[in-house]
Amino acid sequence: MAPTPAGNRKTRVHVVSDVHGNARDLVRAGEGADALICLGDLVLFLDYADHSRGIFPDLFGTENADLIVELRTARRFEEARELGARLWGGIGADRASVIETAVRKQYAEMFAAFPTPTYATYGNVDMPPLWPEYAGPGTTVLDGERVEIGGWTFGFVGGGLRTPMRTPYEISDEEYAAKIEAVGEVDVLCTHIPPEVPELVYDTVARRFERGSRALLDAIRRTRPRYSLFGHVHQPLVRRMRIGATECVNVGHFAGTGKPWALEW
């Protein structure tokens, strides 16, 4: 935990989300900050901007990655699942084992890049059961929990809500709402997914509405944190807006820009 600053010294934290394999820039993400906050999605399964990057194209090639992105963008999810099933059927190996091996390789690199201290929560494409093996003593993993940094209270809620995409860490609306409730009143509410506001959940490149949380939106209106920080939507219609007294900021651009979002007080 970062100490409360003495005198008039300000506290500065850098916030990243949707790292998606960008270990090169993650190494430098904490430079000049008292702490780094990571809001999940360390794994790169398929890069929608560059279809040659990620676990999927490594296994099945760029042409199949092009096709599955096309199907998902057109919301033809059943056809995308059928394509995936055919491709995995040709691997001749246990799907879960192949994915876990690839994810472990990425996690080893990602967690080694985290500075001390780092406060992190899961994204919807992460595999939480593996995190304890890779999170070193300088990394605190939080989900439905709070921590104090520089005199402010930060609450963390990880994961995403259930979708036709069926990513690894999707949970029910009820379970997600319970974690929001457990966090309670905080200065900064840190989540992987955004509140359910159309401008914040619409991805302009994927051309679809991602799932946001109504429980998160209700909590923002009720508890009025100073900030609500989140990622998940990579190219949102709006990156920043106010909801009542709360400044809502999408920080989920790290994979593409390599630049953290800075908060200072």
N, C-alpha and C positions, 0 to 999 in steps of 0.2 A: 504494500500500500504506500502510495506517495505521501510524504509528510505534509502537514499543513504549513504553508509558507509563512516565514517570519516577517514581521514588519509589513512593508508595503509591496513586497515581492509578489508578482503575479504567478499564478499557476497556468501552465499551458499543457493541453493534451492534444494529441493527434488521433484522428478517428478514421478508420478504413473499414470498408465492407466489400464483399464480392471480389476477393483477391484473385480467385480463379487461376492459381498457378503462378502468379507474378512474384516469385521469390526474389528476383533481382532487385525490384524496387522496394519490396517489403523490408529488406535489410536496412534501408535508409529511412524508413517511414517514421521512426521515432526520433530522428535527429532534431535537437533543439527543443524537445518536449520533456515534461516531467513524467509522462506515461503515454502508452499507446493503447487505444481501444480498438478491438477488432470485432465486427458484427457478423462474422461468419462467411460461409461459402468460400472456403480455402481451396476446395477441389475444383479442377477443371475437367469436366466430363466432355463438354462440347462447346467450343467457342462460336457463338452465333455471328461474330464479326469476321472470324478467320476459321473456316471449317476444317482447316488442316491441323488445328491444335486441339489436344485433349485426348482423353482415354478412348472415346468412340472412334475417331479417325485413326488412332494408332492401331486399333484392332481391326477396323473394317474398311479403312481407306477414305479419302476425301470425297469421292463420288457418292458413296453411301451417306456420308455426312451431309453433303449438299441436299440429297433427296429427303433425308429425315427432317432437316430444317425446313425445307419447302412444305412438307406435309404438316408439320406442327404449326408453322406460320399460318397455313390455311385452315387451321383447327380441324384437320383430318386426323384426329388422334387415334382412331381405331386402325386406320391404314398405317400410321406410324408405328403402332404397337405390333402389327402384323409383320412389318418390315424388320423391326427389331428382333422378333421371335425367329424369323427365318435366318437372320444373320447369326444370332447366337446359336441356333441349331447347327450351324456349320463349323462352329469353333471346336466342338468335340471335347469340351471341358466344362467344369462346374462354373456357372456364370458368377455366382456370389464370390467364389474363391478368386476368379480372375479379376473381378472388380476390386476386391479387398486388397489384393497384391498391388494393383496400380495405385489405389488410394493411399496405401501405406508408404509407397515411394514418394508421393507428393507431400504427405504429412511430414515425413522426416525432413524434407527440405523446408517446408513452410514454418514449422515450429522452431527449427534451428535459426530461422531468420528473425524471430520475435525478440525485441529488446526487453530489458528489465527496467521497470515493471510493465507487463502487458495484461490487460483485462479483456477477456474474450468470451463470446457466446457463439452458439451454433447457427449455421444457415440451413436452408432446406435441403441443400445437396451434400451436407456434411454427414459423417457417421460418428455420432457422439460416443458410442462404446469404445472407439479407438483412441479418443483424445487423452485419457489418462496415461497412455503409454508414451505419448509424445510431448505433453505439456511439462516443461521443466519447472524448477522452483520459482523462476521469475514470472511465470504465466499463471494467472488466476482465472479459472473457468467458472462462469456464473450463468445460471439459468433460473429465472424466477427468484433472483436474489439481489441484494444491494451491497454497495461498497462506498466508502467515503474516500474522495480524492480532493485534496486541497481545500477541505472544509465544505465541499458540496457532496450531496448524496446522489449516487448514480444507481439506477435500477436496470437490470438486464433480463431480457426475455428472448430466447432463441427459437429457431425452427420456423417452419411455415405451416400454412393450413392446407388441408387436403385438396388436390386438384387432379384433373385427368392426366397430368404429367407423371404423377406417382414418384416423385423424387424421394430420396431416402429418409429425410427427417420431416415428414408432414404429420401433423397431429390434428385431433378434433378441435372444433371451435370451443368446446367446453373445457378441454385441457389447457388450451391456450389462454382462455379467459381466467382460469384459476391461477395461472402463473402471473398474469397481469395484476390480479387481485393481491397475490402474495407480495408483490413488489411494493404496492401502496404508494404513498406520496413521496416523490423524489424531486430533486432539482433537475436532473437530466434522465430521461427515459430512453434507454438504448435497446432497440429491437432489430431483428433482421428484416422483418417485413414492415411496410408502412401502414398507417391508419387507413381505413377504408374511405378514401376520398378520391373521386374519379381522376382529378388532375395528377394525383400522386401515384396512382396504380397503373395508369395507362403507359405502355411501352411503345414509343413511336416507331421503333425499328421492327420489333416483333409484331407490331400492329395488333395488340390484344391487351385486354385488361388483366393484370396479374391479381392475385388474391391479396387484399389487404384485410386488416382486422377491425371489425366493428367494436370489439371489446377494447382495443387500444384507443380507438377514436373516442369512445365513451370515457375512458380513463383520463385522456388528455383534457376533455371538457370538464370533467369532475375535479381532478386534482391539480390542474393548471401548472405542470412543470415548466421550468424556464425553457427547456429544449426537448424536442422529440427527435432523436437521431435514428436513421434506419438506412437500409440499402435495398437489395432484392430487385428493384426495377432499374435496369441498367441505363435506359434512355427515356426517362420519364418526361411526360408533357410539361411538368413543372418540378423543378428541383427544390424549391424552397417556398414556403407559404406560412402564414400565421393562422392558427386556430385559437381564437380568443387571445389569451395571454402567452401562448406557447409558440415558439419559433420551431417549425417543422423543417428538417433538412435531410435531403437524400444525399448520403455520402457513398453510394454504391457505384462509384466510377473508378475504383482503384485499379482494376485489371487493365483498363484502357489507358488511363492517364498516369498511373504510378505516383499520384500525388495525394497525400492524406488531407483531410479537412481539419482545420485547426480551431480549437476553442480555447479562449483565454479569459481569465477573470481574476 
